[in-house]
Amino acid sequence: MFDWANSAFALVISAAVFPAYFSSQADDQFSFAGIDFTDDSIYSYSITFAYFVLIIAVPLLSGMADSGGRRKSFMKLFTYIGGIACMLMFFFEGHSLLWLGLACFALANIGFGGGLVFYNSFLPIIADQHEMDALSAKGFVLGYVGSVILLVVCLVLILTGEMWSANNLSIPARISFFLVGVWWIAWAQLTFRRLPKEDRVEDTSGLVRKGLQELKGVLHQLKSMVQTKRFLFSFLFYNAGVQTVLYLAGTFAEKELDFASDELIYLILVLQLCGALGAYLFAKISERIGNKLTLMALIILWTSVCGFAFLTEEKSKFYILAFLVGLTMGGIQALSRATYSKLIEDKKDESASFFSFYNIMYYVSTMMGTFIFGMLSQQTGSMRYSILALGGLFIIGALILMTVNLQKTDKTVLGT
């Protein structure tokens, strides 16, 4: 149900409503501190900044969470940061308040990414190995379904905005941002109540030092976990492509194919519903052919998506592209999380610290992908070459994944 709660941010704000709203409020080109920016490049850089902060903060916090028994507490902290930032986005209107929109969007990304570390760390604690693929997929399915429900509400607000918003068409979008914050915090309470209670260490003196020691110990263990390291580096590259496409697909459709705001939301609805199907479908496929072959097939499909997007000129073909993205995004995210959980199944007492390294790769990959995308877009004036470059990241990820032997893992057998 935590996927149900926080996926509203990933869908309504990151994918569907905020990209188009941001483009409508920001000037296409402007200068800041003597540097020329386009609206889509500064948008990409704000995501890069958010994940840079997470790379610095999360490893230490995860070590403190494991050594001090505070996984759920940090999960709550990041949830409230993200939810409140979404609510504050209500006040972003016009280019003069661009700083507020970007700051709140960055904070919301920090809340979203930080909360995932501690949420994911509960998977090997509450599930056995044979349950992990299905449970991870179920979380993503619930996330897609719940976020679609809220998106439909926001769509109704936007489409009927002319009737009740006193000719201020920004109000429906801004109310949508506020609703995401409320939804995120409110539904998360169910998860907070039902997860295992914390076994907190009451003596907080030296907690930072203990956190650093915990992190150092996990890093030392990872050095000898060859298959786990290879998987993490593969994930670094292919996830860069996945996350950048998910963040910027709406912007691409709006800029390159002239999608209107309501068309973008319909497009995202298709993507999300296919995502729910894909998460369930590829979990079943992995039961038959194993995690590695399923991930390889998904990466090949994602590479094809990038090539198809580069060549796409028509809206009708972009809907086909959205179907492919939706079908594969749920599968690759759910299966990646489950595969890593299996690799560290015997590290339950240190799960937050181990998952901090998984999420560091997630953060670095998102930062890397969005930076490459923004840089190429800024230099070429077109997002098509940025999309094409993402295909190269998928290819690198696939080549590294080929070297991972999940039958000869560091601790357990995961399938071929």
C-alpha positions as CSV (number, residue, x, y, z in Angstrom):
1,M,0.0,0.0,0.0
2,F,3.0,2.3,0.2
3,D,3.3,1.9,-3.5
4,W,-0.3,3.0,-3.7
5,A,0.5,6.1,-1.6
6,N,3.7,7.4,-3.2
7,S,3.1,6.4,-6.8
8,A,0.7,9.3,-7.0
9,F,3.7,11.6,-7.0
10,A,5.5,9.5,-9.7
11,L,2.4,9.6,-11.9
12,V,0.4,12.8,-11.4
13,I,3.3,15.2,-10.8
14,S,6.4,13.6,-12.4
15,A,4.8,12.1,-15.4
16,A,1.4,13.5,-16.2
17,V,0.6,17.0,-14.9
18,F,3.7,18.9,-13.8
19,P,5.8,18.6,-16.9
20,A,3.2,20.3,-19.1
21,Y,2.3,22.7,-16.4
22,F,5.9,23.6,-15.9
23,S,6.4,24.3,-19.6
24,S,3.3,26.5,-19.6
25,Q,4.6,28.6,-16.7
26,A,8.3,28.9,-17.5
27,D,9.8,30.8,-20.4
28,D,11.1,28.6,-23.2
29,Q,14.5,30.2,-22.9
30,F,16.0,32.4,-20.2
31,S,19.2,33.3,-18.5
32,F,20.1,32.6,-14.8
33,A,23.4,33.6,-13.2
34,G,24.7,34.5,-16.7
35,I,23.9,31.0,-18.0
36,D,21.3,30.3,-20.8
37,F,18.8,27.6,-20.1
38,T,15.8,26.1,-21.9
39,D,12.8,25.1,-19.8
40,D,13.3,21.4,-20.4
41,S,17.0,21.5,-19.5
42,I,16.4,23.3,-16.2
43,Y,13.6,20.8,-15.4
44,S,16.1,17.9,-16.0
45,Y,18.7,19.6,-13.9
46,S,16.3,20.0,-10.9
47,I,15.9,16.2,-10.9
48,T,19.7,15.8,-11.1
49,F,20.1,18.0,-8.1
50,A,17.5,16.1,-6.0
51,Y,19.2,12.8,-6.6
52,F,22.7,14.3,-5.9
53,V,21.4,15.3,-2.4
54,L,20.0,11.8,-1.9
55,I,23.4,10.2,-2.9
56,I,25.0,12.2,-0.1
57,A,22.4,11.8,2.6
58,V,20.8,8.3,2.2
59,P,23.9,6.1,2.8
60,L,24.5,7.6,6.2
61,L,20.8,7.6,7.2
62,S,20.5,4.0,6.2
63,G,23.4,3.0,8.4
64,M,21.8,4.9,11.3
65,A,18.5,3.2,10.5
66,D,20.0,-0.3,10.8
67,S,22.2,0.4,13.8
68,G,19.6,2.4,15.7
69,G,16.5,0.4,14.6
70,R,14.9,3.4,12.8
71,R,13.9,2.2,9.4
72,K,10.3,3.2,9.7
73,S,11.1,6.5,11.3
74,F,13.2,7.6,8.3
75,M,10.6,6.2,6.0
76,K,8.1,8.5,7.7
77,L,10.5,11.5,7.5
78,F,10.9,11.3,3.8
79,T,7.2,10.7,3.3
80,Y,6.3,13.9,5.1
81,I,9.1,15.9,3.2
82,G,7.7,14.7,-0.1
83,G,4.0,15.1,0.7
84,I,4.4,18.6,2.1
85,A,6.5,19.7,-0.8
86,C,3.7,18.6,-3.2
87,M,1.2,20.7,-1.2
88,L,3.5,23.8,-1.4
89,M,3.6,23.4,-5.2
90,F,0.1,24.8,-5.1
91,F,1.7,28.3,-4.8
92,F,3.8,27.9,-8.0
93,E,2.3,30.1,-10.7
94,G,4.2,32.1,-13.3
95,H,7.9,32.4,-14.3
96,S,8.6,34.8,-11.4
97,L,7.9,31.8,-9.0
98,L,10.0,29.4,-11.1
99,W,12.4,29.0,-8.1
100,L,9.5,27.8,-5.9
101,G,8.3,25.3,-8.4
102,L,11.7,23.8,-8.9
103,A,12.6,23.8,-5.2
104,C,9.3,22.0,-4.3
105,F,9.7,19.6,-7.1
106,A,13.3,18.8,-6.1
107,L,12.2,18.3,-2.4
108,A,9.3,16.1,-3.5
109,N,11.8,14.0,-5.5
110,I,14.0,13.8,-2.4
111,G,11.1,12.6,-0.3
112,F,10.1,10.1,-2.9
113,G,13.5,8.6,-3.5
114,G,14.5,8.7,0.2
115,G,11.3,6.9,1.3
116,L,11.9,4.2,-1.2
117,V,15.2,3.1,0.4
118,F,13.6,2.3,3.7
119,Y,10.4,0.9,2.1
120,N,12.4,-1.5,-0.1
121,S,14.5,-2.6,2.8
122,F,11.4,-4.2,4.4
123,L,11.0,-6.6,1.4
124,P,13.6,-9.2,2.6
125,I,12.3,-8.8,6.2
126,I,8.6,-9.6,5.5
127,A,8.9,-12.0,2.6
128,D,10.6,-15.3,1.9
129,Q,12.6,-15.7,-1.4
130,H,9.8,-17.5,-3.2
131,E,7.4,-14.6,-2.4
132,M,9.6,-11.7,-3.4
133,D,8.9,-11.6,-7.2
134,A,5.1,-11.7,-6.7
135,L,5.1,-9.3,-3.7
136,S,7.3,-6.7,-5.4
137,A,5.1,-6.9,-8.5
138,K,1.9,-6.6,-6.4
139,G,3.3,-3.4,-4.9
140,F,3.9,-1.9,-8.3
141,V,0.4,-3.1,-9.5
142,L,-1.2,-1.4,-6.6
143,G,0.9,1.7,-7.2
144,Y,-0.3,1.9,-10.8
145,V,-4.0,1.4,-9.9
146,G,-4.0,3.8,-7.0
147,S,-2.2,6.5,-8.9
148,V,-4.6,6.1,-11.9
149,I,-7.6,6.7,-9.6
150,L,-6.1,10.0,-8.3
151,L,-5.1,10.9,-11.9
152,V,-8.7,10.5,-13.1
153,V,-9.8,12.9,-10.3
154,C,-7.2,15.4,-11.4
155,L,-8.2,14.9,-15.1
156,V,-11.8,15.8,-14.2
157,L,-10.6,18.9,-12.4
158,I,-8.5,20.0,-15.4
159,L,-11.1,19.3,-18.0
160,T,-13.8,21.1,-16.1
161,G,-11.5,23.9,-14.9
162,E,-13.0,26.5,-17.3
163,M,-16.4,26.0,-15.5
164,W,-15.3,26.8,-12.0
165,S,-11.8,28.2,-11.8
166,A,-12.7,31.9,-12.6
167,N,-10.7,31.8,-15.9
168,N,-7.5,30.9,-14.0
169,L,-6.6,27.7,-15.7
170,S,-3.6,27.1,-13.5
171,I,-5.8,26.4,-10.5
172,P,-6.9,22.8,-11.4
173,A,-3.3,21.8,-11.9
174,R,-2.2,23.4,-8.7
175,I,-5.0,21.7,-6.8
176,S,-3.8,18.4,-8.3
177,F,-0.4,19.0,-6.8
178,F,-2.0,19.6,-3.3
179,L,-4.1,16.5,-3.6
180,V,-1.1,14.4,-4.3
181,G,0.5,15.5,-1.1
182,V,-2.6,14.7,0.9
183,W,-3.0,11.3,-0.8
184,W,0.7,10.4,-0.3
185,I,0.7,11.2,3.4
186,A,-2.8,9.8,4.2
187,W,-2.4,6.4,2.6
188,A,1.1,6.0,3.9
189,Q,-0.4,5.8,7.5
190,L,-1.8,2.4,6.7
191,T,1.7,1.1,5.9
192,F,3.2,2.8,8.9
193,R,0.6,1.0,11.2
194,R,1.0,-2.4,9.7
195,L,4.8,-2.8,9.2
196,P,6.7,-4.5,12.0
197,K,7.4,-2.3,15.0
198,E,10.9,-0.8,15.3
199,D,13.4,-2.3,17.7
200,R,14.8,1.1,18.5
201,V,18.1,1.7,20.3
202,E,17.2,4.3,22.9
203,D,20.7,5.4,23.4
204,T,21.2,7.9,20.5
205,S,24.7,9.0,21.5
206,G,27.2,8.1,18.8
207,L,24.4,7.1,16.4
208,V,26.1,8.9,13.4
209,R,29.3,7.0,14.2
210,K,27.5,3.7,14.5
211,G,25.7,4.5,11.2
212,L,29.1,5.1,9.5
213,Q,30.4,1.8,10.9
214,E,27.4,0.0,9.7
215,L,27.8,1.4,6.2
216,K,31.5,0.6,6.2
217,G,30.8,-3.0,7.2
218,V,28.2,-3.4,4.4
219,L,30.6,-1.9,1.9
220,H,33.3,-4.4,3.0
221,Q,30.8,-7.3,2.5
222,L,29.8,-6.0,-1.0
223,K,33.4,-6.2,-2.2
224,S,33.4,-10.0,-2.0
225,M,29.8,-10.3,-3.4
226,V,30.8,-10.5,-7.1
227,Q,27.4,-11.3,-8.6
228,T,25.7,-8.7,-6.5
229,K,28.2,-6.0,-7.6
230,R,27.8,-6.9,-11.3
231,F,24.0,-6.7,-11.0
232,L,24.2,-3.3,-9.3
233,F,26.4,-1.9,-12.1
234,S,24.1,-3.3,-14.8
235,F,21.2,-1.7,-12.9
236,L,23.1,1.6,-12.9
237,F,23.0,1.8,-16.7
238,Y,19.7,0.3,-17.7
239,N,17.8,2.1,-14.9
240,A,19.2,5.5,-16.1
241,G,17.3,4.9,-19.3
242,V,14.1,3.7,-17.6
243,Q,13.9,6.6,-15.1
244,T,14.8,9.3,-17.7
245,V,12.1,8.1,-20.1
246,L,9.5,8.0,-17.3
247,Y,10.4,11.5,-16.1
248,L,10.6,13.1,-19.5
249,A,8.2,11.2,-21.7
250,G,5.5,13.8,-21.1
251,T,7.8,16.6,-22.0
252,F,8.9,14.8,-25.1
253,A,5.3,14.3,-26.3
254,E,4.5,17.9,-25.5
255,K,7.5,19.5,-27.2
256,E,8.2,17.2,-30.1
257,L,4.7,16.0,-31.0
258,D,2.5,18.9,-29.8
259,F,0.5,16.9,-27.3
260,A,-2.0,19.1,-25.4
261,S,-2.3,18.7,-21.6
262,D,-5.5,16.6,-21.7
263,E,-3.9,14.4,-24.4
264,L,-0.9,13.9,-22.2
265,I,-3.0,12.7,-19.4
266,Y,-4.8,10.2,-21.6
267,L,-1.4,9.0,-22.8
268,I,-0.2,8.5,-19.2
269,L,-3.4,6.6,-18.3
270,V,-2.6,4.1,-21.1
271,L,1.0,3.9,-19.8
272,Q,-0.1,3.2,-16.2
273,L,-2.7,0.6,-16.9
274,C,-0.2,-1.2,-19.1
275,G,2.3,-0.9,-16.3
276,A,0.0,-2.8,-13.9
277,L,-0.4,-5.5,-16.5
278,G,3.4,-5.7,-17.2
279,A,4.4,-6.0,-13.6
280,Y,2.1,-9.0,-13.1
281,L,2.9,-10.5,-16.5
282,F,6.7,-10.4,-16.2
283,A,6.6,-11.7,-12.6
284,K,4.9,-14.8,-14.0
285,I,7.4,-15.0,-16.9
286,S,10.3,-14.9,-14.4
287,E,8.8,-17.9,-12.6
288,R,9.3,-19.9,-15.8
289,I,12.5,-18.6,-17.3
290,G,14.3,-17.0,-14.4
291,N,15.1,-13.4,-13.4
292,K,18.1,-12.9,-15.7
293,L,16.5,-13.9,-19.0
294,T,13.4,-11.9,-18.1
295,L,15.4,-8.8,-17.4
296,M,17.4,-9.3,-20.6
297,A,14.2,-9.4,-22.6
298,L,12.9,-6.3,-20.9
299,I,16.1,-4.4,-21.6
300,I,16.0,-5.3,-25.3
301,L,12.4,-4.0,-25.4
302,W,13.5,-0.7,-23.8
303,T,16.3,-0.3,-26.3
304,S,13.7,-0.7,-29.1
305,V,11.5,1.9,-27.4
306,C,14.3,4.5,-27.6
307,G,14.9,3.8,-31.3
308,F,11.2,3.9,-32.0
309,A,10.8,7.2,-30.2
310,F,13.7,8.8,-32.2
311,L,11.8,8.0,-35.4
312,T,8.3,8.7,-34.2
313,E,6.7,11.8,-35.9
314,E,3.0,11.0,-35.4
315,K,0.8,11.0,-32.3
316,S,-0.9,7.7,-33.2
317,K,2.5,5.9,-33.2
318,F,3.4,7.5,-29.9
319,Y,0.4,5.8,-28.3
320,I,1.9,2.5,-29.5
321,L,5.2,3.6,-27.8
322,A,3.3,4.4,-24.6
323,F,1.9,0.9,-24.6
324,L,5.4,-0.6,-24.9
325,V,6.8,1.7,-22.2
326,G,3.9,0.9,-19.9
327,L,4.2,-2.9,-20.4
328,T,7.9,-2.9,-19.7
329,M,8.2,-0.3,-17.0
330,G,6.3,-2.2,-14.3
331,G,8.1,-5.4,-15.1
332,I,11.7,-4.1,-15.1
333,Q,11.2,-2.1,-11.9
334,A,9.4,-4.9,-9.9
335,L,11.8,-7.6,-11.1
336,S,14.9,-5.5,-10.4
337,R,13.8,-4.9,-6.8
338,A,13.0,-8.5,-6.3
339,T,16.2,-9.8,-7.8
340,Y,18.3,-7.6,-5.5
341,S,16.2,-8.6,-2.5
342,K,17.0,-12.3,-3.3
343,L,20.7,-11.5,-3.6
344,I,20.8,-10.0,0.0
345,E,18.2,-12.3,1.5
346,D,20.6,-13.4,4.3
347,K,21.3,-9.8,5.2
348,K,18.0,-8.9,6.9
349,D,19.5,-7.1,9.9
350,E,21.4,-4.8,7.5
351,S,18.7,-4.5,4.8
352,A,18.4,-0.7,4.9
353,S,22.2,-0.3,4.4
354,F,22.3,-2.9,1.6
355,F,19.3,-1.3,-0.1
356,S,21.0,2.1,0.3
357,F,23.6,0.9,-2.3
358,Y,20.8,-0.3,-4.6
359,N,19.2,3.1,-4.2
360,I,22.5,4.9,-4.7
361,M,22.7,3.2,-8.1
362,Y,19.1,4.3,-8.6
363,Y,19.9,7.9,-7.7
364,V,23.2,8.0,-9.7
365,S,21.5,6.4,-12.7
366,T,18.6,8.9,-12.6
367,M,21.0,11.8,-12.2
368,M,23.2,10.5,-15.0
369,G,20.3,9.9,-17.4
370,T,18.5,13.2,-16.8
371,F,21.8,15.1,-17.0
372,I,22.7,13.5,-20.3
373,F,19.2,14.2,-21.6
374,G,19.3,17.8,-20.5
375,M,22.8,18.4,-21.8
376,L,22.0,17.0,-25.3
377,S,18.7,18.8,-25.4
378,Q,20.4,22.1,-24.5
379,Q,23.2,21.6,-27.1
380,T,21.1,20.3,-30.0
381,G,17.8,22.0,-29.4
382,S,16.0,18.6,-29.9
383,M,15.1,15.9,-27.4
384,R,15.3,13.2,-30.1
385,Y,19.0,12.8,-29.8
386,S,18.7,12.7,-26.1
387,I,16.3,9.8,-26.4
388,L,18.6,8.0,-28.8
389,A,21.5,8.3,-26.3
390,L,19.4,6.6,-23.7
391,G,19.3,3.5,-26.0
392,G,23.1,3.3,-25.5
393,L,22.7,3.1,-21.7
394,F,20.3,0.1,-22.1
395,I,22.9,-1.6,-24.3
396,I,25.6,-1.1,-21.7
397,G,23.3,-2.4,-19.0
398,A,22.5,-5.5,-21.0
399,L,26.2,-6.3,-21.7
400,I,27.0,-6.1,-18.0
401,L,24.0,-8.2,-17.1
402,M,25.2,-10.9,-19.4
403,T,28.2,-11.4,-17.1
404,V,26.0,-12.0,-14.0
405,N,25.6,-15.6,-13.2
406,L,22.4,-15.9,-11.0
407,Q,22.9,-19.6,-10.8
408,K,26.2,-19.0,-9.0
409,T,25.1,-16.2,-6.7
410,D,26.9,-15.1,-3.6
411,K,24.4,-16.9,-1.4
412,T,21.4,-18.4,-3.2
413,V,20.1,-19.7,-6.5
414,L,17.8,-17.3,-8.4
415,G,17.3,-19.1,-11.7
416,T,19.0,-18.9,-15.1
